[in-house]
Each structure stands twice: as structure tokens, then as C-alpha cells.
């Protein structure tokens, strides 16, 4: 078949590529597919490179297409602490069943060197002043004032009261980079272990989780930890603590005086060496799966967002939302793998520093930018879609139960969308929709 030579006349080549890429019959193919389709009919010098550049500048493709590439940014890790309870990390387990005393949250505080931890039962709405008293009683009084605290950007940790307290104590606050909490991976893993232990404890003994929390803490601290190849208590005190199955092995007469001090010091040196070896292995393994990526101040980048909606049961909404928003200008480089972006007023509630793995270079023209007000994003960079109306009611028959469901119309820039959701969940979260339905029925009568 003869091919048409397309001259460099006006925007003729752009028109050909527009039709092959953006029409309803093509719908944004990749550069390779687009080139193979076009080369059958057309030809011009450097055609393949022009098509690749064109697709690379397509803002729609940049926003919605998943990246089949290694994550950006090499792994960065906090330094290994020199001594016990000098550097700690902390986080919260929230939304737990409320206990008779009103507690519904566990405050997890972990020593980064020995991996020893405290699990503290609190209320999610406890004031920061109360948490500060608990912190002084449970941590400072037992282990002294830490040099640094690693945590996520929970509102409690970013409050002025907490910051001023730690400043007066001489403790440095190291917040994990927004939307990339790998800095605080240690407490995340401890939380997973804690949740598993609590579930097992409740199954075996029943009653409230708060009743068992002290024993869960003891069991965790007295059990072997793979990272340090010892139990946290062994790293902290030089030996494991007595328990019903070990009372004869750790009698007080076995380790006394200078021997205990010497063995504890040796144990810390050994643990630091083990942690260094584990860090090197972890970084080497992680970096094999990553690619280095750097941006310059003034570069335009796209920002990764998460598909999300409030109620997900029978529908699969959120999957067709854009994966990136922007572009935004880079204002400053923060450390080796994080950047500060110039965010618009619509994103005032979003922390402006992001890990490089959440960014993608934007090559598109300014004229192609989609206004941010066309979508709604919450402070966790998740899409927020609100229901508009309850359209219908049904009862879904399961094996042993019946579940009332409702047909919901959602607001979407792609046009009306409908899903079936659980009626009780929708009624609890959006009661105003059911008032509208009731009033409509009354008007019809």
C-alpha cells in the first residue's frame, strides 16, 4: 500500500497525530501503537520520534495512564541510633472497639535500636495535654529524654503544643515525608504485629482488648525479633525477662554486677552491627527495584493521587479517575528524595512536600492544563465524589441474610454515574439524601 508523505506545512502533522490519538476511534494509544497504526498510511522524517514526543506531552495520558516502571527515588533510611531509647518512633492504632473505660486507640511508641515498645491505651479525642503527661510518665521517666522522634504527620504530632513541648525537652521531631511514610516503617510493622497479637488474645481470653494490653506488650518485648536477632528485652536489659516458661533460665543470680553491664554493652554493639547489615541488605534490595530521579527548581511535575470514595461495597467506583493532577511547579528540593511544590489554594489543606515517587515530569503545554476545580481532592490526595440522589431501593439476597441496598447517583465530570450501595452505610453517612427521597414520595402522594 502506498503511503502519503506529510509535509511540514502549518500544523498538518499535528492534525494527523491529533486524529490518531484523541479521536473517539483511537482514545489515546501509546506511542508504539500509534506509530504502527500511522506508518501504514503516512510517512515523514523522524515520524517515530515526533509521535513519541507528542504522546509524551499529552496531559490526559500523563494523568490517567499507569507507569510500568520502577518506583522513583532510591531508598533513604534513618541513621542507626547509638544507644537505647535515644531515637524513637510512634504512631496510633485507631477505631478500635470502645472499652468500658472509653479507650478506642493504642499509642505505639518504639525504640529504634532495641525495638522495645510501649503500647498505651488512650481515647482518640484525648487532649494533647493529657497525651503529654502520659508520654512523660511512660517514656521520659523510664528511659530519659530521646534525641529524636520519628512520626507521621498526625495532627497531634504537628500541633503547636507538642512541638513546643519537645523543643523545651530538646527533642528533634522528624516527620515522615507526606504520602510516603516509609521513614516510619518500623512503627508500621510493630502495629501489624500488635494487631495480630491482640486478635489472638481476644479470641483466646475474650473480654476487652485493654485488659490484655499489658500482657501483649510484655509478650512482644520478650519475644525474638528478627531484625536484631534477639528479644527487645534482651537488648534493653542484657537478658530476657522472667516468664512462666523461663523462670529457671534467667534467675537473678546468673547475671549480676559488672558482668551484666559488660554483657549489655556488648549486646548493643552486636545489635548495631546486625542492624547495619540488615539496612545494607534492605537498601540494596530496594534500590534494585527503583530508579534514581531528580528534578530542578522550576520544573513542572504531575502529582499522584489515589482513587477513593466513602462507601465501597457492591460497586467499583473510583477506578476511572485520573491518577495524576497538575502540573505544579517545584519550589525547593528537600533532602535527597523530596520536593516542595507550589500548590494552588484548592489544595491548602495538603502538605506541600512530596517524595519523588509521587511525582512525574510533565512535558505538556500550558494550554492543555485541566483546571483543578473540575475535580475534588481531600487533604490525603484522594478523590472525593459526593452522592447526588437516591434513585431506587432493593433487597439483595445473600446466603443467610437479606441486605437492603440503594441505587445512588454520583456527581462526576464524566457524566451521571450510578452504583448500588448498602442502605445502612449510605443512610449513616448521607442522611439528607433519604430526607429528599421521603419528601419526594410525600409530594407525589
N, C-alpha and C positions, 0 to 999 in steps of 0.2 A: 504494500500500500504506500502511495506517495504521501510525503509529509509536507506540511505548509511551513515555510520559513517565515518567522515572525520578526519583522524589522524593529529596530529601536526607534520607533516613531511615536511621540507622545507617550501615553500610558498604555499602549496596546498590549504589551506583555503583561502588565499588571491586570488588565481586564481579563486576559486569558486565565491567569492564575486565580483571580477572584472567582471566576465562574467554576473553575475546577476545585476550589477549596471551600467556598462559602455558600454555594447554591444548595437548595433543598435536596438536590440529587447527589450531592457529594458529602456534605456535612463533615467538614474539617478532617480530611485524611492526613496521615503523616507524610513527611517529605518523600520518603521512598515510594510509597504507594502512589502519591500524586505524580511523581516523576514517571513512574512506569505507565500510568494511565495517559499522561500527556505526550510522552515521547512517541507514541503510536501515531499521533496526529500532527504534532508540531515539532519544530526544532529552532533553536537559536544558540549562539555561542554562550558557553558557560550556563547552559539551561539548568543543569542539576544543582549547581551552586546557588543560582538565583532562587530556585524553588526552596532549597533548604533555608536560605536567608528569609524568604517570605514567610514560611511556616514558623520559623523561629521568632518572628516579630508579631505573630498572630496572638493578640491578647486573650482571645477566647480559648485557644489551645493551651496557652500558658496557665490559665486559671483552672481549667477543668481536667486536663489530662494528668494521669498519674505518672510519676517518674520511675522508670525501670532502671535506676542507677543506685550506686552505693550511697548511703547517707552522707551528707556533707559534714566536714569538720572532724579532725582527729580527736580521739578521746583525751580529755584532760581530767586529772584526778587531784584531789586534795593531798597535801603533804601528810606523811606519816607522823603521828604525834610522838613526842619524845618521852612522855610519861603518862601515867594513868589519870584519867578524868581531867586532862588539860584541854582536850578538844572533844566536844560532844555534838551529837545531832539529836533533833527532836521533831516529833510530828504528832498528829492526833488521829485516833480511830473514832469516827463519829457515827451518829444514827444507830447506836446500839439499843437493844430493848431497855426501857427505863427500869431501874431497880427501885426497891421500896424506899431507898434514901433519895431518889430522884436523879441518880447519876445515869448518864447516857453516852459518855465519852471516856476514852482512855488516853491519857497523855503519856506518850512513849519517849523516854529520854535514854540515849545510848552513848556509852563511852566509845570513841572511835578506835582506841588502842586495844583495850581488853575485851570489848564487845559486851561488857556487863551493862545491865539495863535496869531502869525503874519503870514500872507500869502503874500509873496513878489514875484512880477513878475520879472523874470530875463531871460537872454539868456543862453542856455545850454553851450555855448562856452565862457561865460564871464570869464575874468581872475580872479584869486584868489585875486588879489589886489583890484579889484572892489567889490567883494563879502565881503571882509574885511571892506571896507568903509560902505557898506550897513549894515553890522552887527553892527558896532559901532553906526551908525545913528539910526537904528530901535530898537536895543536891549539895548546896553550899555547906550545910552543917556537917555533912558526911564526907565530902570529897574536896572541899575548898572551892575557890572561885575559878572557873575554867578560863582559859585564854581566849577560846573562840567557840561559837555556837553555829552549826550549820542547820538551816531550816528552810522550808519553802516560804512562799510569800503569803502565808495565812495572815488575815487581818490582825490577829492577836500578836503576831511577831513583828508586824510593821507599825504597830501603834506607837505613839509618842511616849506613852508611859513605859512600855517595855524597852524601847530604845534608850530612854533616859536612865532607867534602872541599870541596864547593862553597861552603859557608859560610866555611870558612877562606880560600878564594880570593877571597871577596867576590862570588860569582856568585849571582844570584837564579834559583830554579827555578820555572818556570811550567808547571804540569801542565795538560793539556787536561782539560776537564770530563768526568766519567765518561760513557761511552757516547755521547759527542758530540764526536769528535776533530777537528772542523773547525778548531779552533785550530791544529792541527798539519798542516793540509792540504798545506803546502809540501813537507815531507819525504815525505808520502804520494805526491805527484806525482813527486818525484825517484825514489822507489823503483820506481814503474811504469816510468819511463824507463830506469832501471838494469837492470831485469829484461829489458826488450826488447833492450837493447844486449848483455847477457850471452848471451841465447839466440842472437842473430845471430853473436856472436863464437865460441861453441862450435860452431855449425853450420859456420862458415867454416874454423875452425882446429882444431877438436877439442880433445883434452886436457882439463885441469882448468880450471874457471872461475877458480880462484885465480891461475893463471898469467897470465890475461888481465886481471885486475882493475886493475893499474896503468895499462894502456893504455885500459881503459874509463873510468877516472877522468880521464885526460888528454883523451880524446875528448869526454867530457861537458863538461868545463870549457873546452874550446877551441871548442865549437860554439855557434851562435847561440841565445839564449834569448828567447822571445817576450815575456816579462814585462818584461825590462829592455831589449829591443831591442839586445842586444849579447851577445858571448860572456862567460861568467863571468870568464875570464882577462883579457879586455879591461877589464872593470870593476875587477878586482883590481889589475892591473899597469899599466893605461893602454894596453895593446896586446895583441893575440893572441900566443900563444907560437909559436915556430918548429915547423913540421911539414914533412914532405917536399914537400907541395904549396904551402907558403907561405914557403919559406926566403928567397926574394929580396925578399918584401914587408915583412918585419919585421927587417931587418938591424940590428945594434946601432948602426950609425952614423946611423940615421934618427931616433931619438929619444934624446937624451942630456941629462943635467944638468937645469937648471931647466925646460926645455921639457917633459920627461917628468912632472915634479912638477906643473906647471901643468895639463897635459892630464889627468892622473889626477884632480886635484881637480875640474876641470870635468866630467869623466866621472861622478863621484859625484853632483854636483849634478843633472846631467841624468838619471841613473838614479833618484834620489829623486823627481824630478818625474814621471817616467814611471810609477813605482810608485804615486804618489799618484793619478794619473789612472786607472790600472788598478784601484786599490782603489775609487775612487768609482764607476766603471762596474760593478764586480762587486757592490758593496753595493746600488746602485740596482736592478740586475737581480734580485738575490736577494730584496730586500725586496718587490718586486712580487709575488713568489710566496709571501710569508709574511704572517702576521697577527700584530700585537702581542698578547701575552697576559701578564697579570700575576696573581699570587696574593698573598694576605695570610698572615702568620704565623697558624697555627691552622686554615687551610683544609684540607679533606680532598681528596686527589687520588689518581688511579689512575696506576700506573707501567707503562710499555710494556715488554713482554718479547718475545723472539724465539723463534719456533718452531724447534726444533733437535733433532737426535738424532745419535748417534755414527756410524751406518752408514746411508748412503742410496744405494741402487743400483737395485734393481728396485721397491722400494716408495716410497710418498709419505707417510710418516708425519710427524706434527708439524703438519700444516696445520690441524687442527681444535682445537688448543689455544687457550686464552684469549689475547687479545692484550694484556690488561692484568691486573695484580694489585693488590690493595689493598682498601680505601683506606688511605692513610697520611697522617699529619699533617705539615704544613710547619712546621719548627722555625725556619728562618732563611733570609733571602734572601742569596745570594752573588753579588754583582755584578749587572749589569742583566738577565741571562737565565738564571740558575741558582739552584737552591733546595736546601736541605738538608732531608731527610726523616727522620722518626722511624721507623726500620726495626726490625722485630722481631728476636728472637735468631736466628730461622731464616735471616736474611739477614746474619749477622755478617760474612761474607766479602765483602759488596758495599759498594763506596764509596757513601756516603750523599748525595753532591751530584750533581744531575742537571740537564741542560739542559732548558729549558722545553718543547722539542719532544717530550720523552719523558714529559710529564705531561698529564693530562686531569682537569678538575674533576669531582669526584664529588658527586652530589646525592642518592645513595641513603640509605636509612635504615640505622642501625647494625645492626638486626636481620637485615638481608639479607646481611651480610658473610659470605663463604665463608672458612673457616679456611685459613691458608696451608699447614698441614701436609697438606692434601689434594693438593698438587702439590709437585714437587721442582724447584728452580731452582738453577743453578750461579752462581758469582760473576760471570759475564758476563751475567747475567739471561737465560739460555737454559733452556728446559725440559729436564730430564733424565729420560729414560724408560729403564728397565732391562729387558733381556730376561729372561723367566722360565724358558723351556723351549724346547728344540729339538723340534719336533713331527714333522718329516718331512725327507727328503732327496730331491733330484732333480738331474739334469744338464741345464742349459739349452744348447740347440744354437744357436750363433751361426754366422755365415757361414763362418769359417775356424777356429773353435775351440769347445771344449766347456767350460762353466763349472759346477762343482758349486755348487748353491745349497741353502739350508735354509729350512724354514718355521719362523718364530720367533714365539713367543707373548710379548707385551709386557705389562708392568703398565700399567694405565690406569684412571683413575677412571670412565671411561665404560663399563667392562666389558672382557672379553678382546678383544685386537686381534692380528691375525696379518699378517705380511708375509713375503715371500721375500727373502732376503739372500744375498750371496756367502759361501760357506762359509769361504774362507780369511780373509776380513776378520773374520767372527764368531769364528772359532777363535783368531785372534791377539788379539782384544780380550776375548773371554769364554771362555777355555779350560775353565772349570769347568762350563759347560753341556754340553760334549762328554763330560766325565767322567761326568756324570749319565746321559747317553744310553748310554754304554758299560756302566755298572753296571746300568742297566735291562735292557739286552739280556742281560747275564750272568745276571740274576735270572730272566728269562723262560726261559732255557735250563735 
